[in-house]
Amino acid sequence: MESFMKLPALVALAAASALVSFAPASAQTATRLRLQCTADGATDHSISARFEQRSARKKFDASFEAAPNIGFSAGQFLSVAVAGVTVGSMRLVRDAASGDIVGDLEFDTRVDEGNPFPANFPKVSSGTNVRVGPLACSLR
C-alpha cells in the first residue's frame, strides 16, 4: 500500500521536471544576451564584434586585423560606430609576432576590467550594425 501512495508523488515530480527541462531557451536565459558578428574585406582584413549583457553587467568588444602592406598602418586610427553612433576609435598597432596590423576597442560596466561605456552608447539588440573603419557587420 505504501508504494501506491508514493507513485502519485513520483509522477508529479517527473511532470514538474519535464516542464523545467522543456522551458524555452529565452526563459532560461532571460537575463543574458550574447551577440556577435564578423566581416571580411576584399583584401586580407577583417573585423569582429561582440556584445554581452548579463543582468546589470555589459561588455562590448570590437577588433580589427589586417595583413601587412595592404593600406593599413601602425598608428592609424579607425572609428567604431554602433547603430550609426560613433562610440570611439581604436589605434592600430603592428603585432610583433605576425606583422599583422591589429586594433581593439573594449567597454565594460565593471570599470576595473576595461574602459567604461561612453554616455552615447546606443541600445543593442539582434541586428544592430557595428562598423569598424571600412567594414561593418550585424550583431546576431
Helices and strands as residue ranges (DSSP letters): H 2-21, H 25-28, E 32-40, E 45-54, E 57-66, E 77-82, E 85-91, E 93-94, E 101-108, G 111-113, E 129-132, E 135-138
